[in-house]
C-alpha cells in the first residue's frame, strides 16, 4: 500500500463520491495497491473515529466500493487494518470487483469509429504522441463514468463535435469536483446536479466557427485600430454569444420535468476562432446585462467605474438587442457560465497534476489573473510550471453571471471556487471569488529528450 496525492485520487475516483459523504466524514489520506488495481482512503467521521474505504475497478473500469475497515480511535490502527484488508482482497479481486450493475462495454474514446479523413484535427493531436498524453489518460479515466445519452458521443468527439463534447466533459468534471452528484436527464437538459445545498440543471452550448450567413468574420485590418477593436468587442463578439444563447432560450428547457422549479444554467464556451475564448470573455457580460463600463481615476487615484446602457449590437446587416437577461422568458435562466480556460490545455494540465502523461513532457502556463485590488485596472501576469506539487482545479477560471431577474436564483455555494458576478441596482457589477482567478492563459508544451 503506497500513498498517492489527492489529485490522483480525484482523477480516479471523484466520480463515485456522494455529496452526503462530505457531510459525515473527512478524507485525510489516499493510497493505492496492486499497481493501482485497488485504491483506498483513510477517513475521519463525525464520531471522531478513523476507518478506511477500499475501491476497485468494476467490469467497465470504474472505481467502486469493495470494502471497509473497522472503526478505530487512532489513524495508525485504521491503517494497519486497511493494509491487511487490501492484502486479503487482492487474491480474489477479479471476483470482488464485479458490481452486478455495469452497463454494457467499457467506453473507449480513442479507438477511431470513423475513417482517418473524418477525424477532427484536435482529436488527432489528442489521441497520439506524448504532448497531450496527460490529457488523453485523464479523459480515458473520466469517460468510464460518462453516460452517452444520445449514443453518438464518441463519434461526435472524434469528428465535427469535438469542441462541444470536450466542453461537456469539462463541465462534468467541474460539477463533480464541486461535490455535486451529476446525472443526465432524458431528454434534456444536459446535466442535473445535486448537492447538499440544493440542485440545478445545466445545458451546455458553444460558439462555433461561422458557416456563412449574415455574420461574417471581421477582417484582420479592422482589429489593427483602437476603434476597430472597440467595435469588435462591443458588437461582433456579443452577436456571436447571442446566437447560441437565444437558440437555447427558445428550447424552453425549464418546461422539462428535470428542470421544473429548479435553477437552470446555460454554460457557454467560445470556439469561433483559434484561441478566441482567451479574449472574448469580456464581451459576454456586456451582452447578458446590456451594459458596458468605462473607468477613470479620481483626484485621489482611486478607480471609478461608470456603467453605460447598450441597446443593441450591430455588425454588417446583423442587429441583435442587447441584454439577454431582459429578453422574454429569460427569467427562467438563472445564470450563464463561462470559463476561458475550459479547453484541451486544461485537461492536459489536470492530467499532469494527477500524475498522468509522458515523463519527458513539461508544461509551462502563462497568462493574466484577476487582481483583487479594487483600484486595479489591469490584471496580474503569471507564469507557472505545471506539476503535481502545484495542483490546479477544474473549476478554476469559472465565471458565473447571475440573472437579476431569475425566477429561481442559483445558490453560489453550489459552485464554490467559481467567480460569481451580480448586477447591482446602480448598474455596477459585484464579483465574489474565494480562489485565485486566471482571466486568460496559454500553455507551452516542451517535449524534452528522454
Order of alpha helices (4+ residues) and beta strands (2+ residues): beta-alpha-alpha-beta-beta-beta-beta-alpha-alpha-alpha-alpha-alpha-alpha-beta-beta-beta-alpha-alpha-beta-alpha-beta-beta-beta-beta-beta-alpha-beta-beta-beta-beta-beta-beta
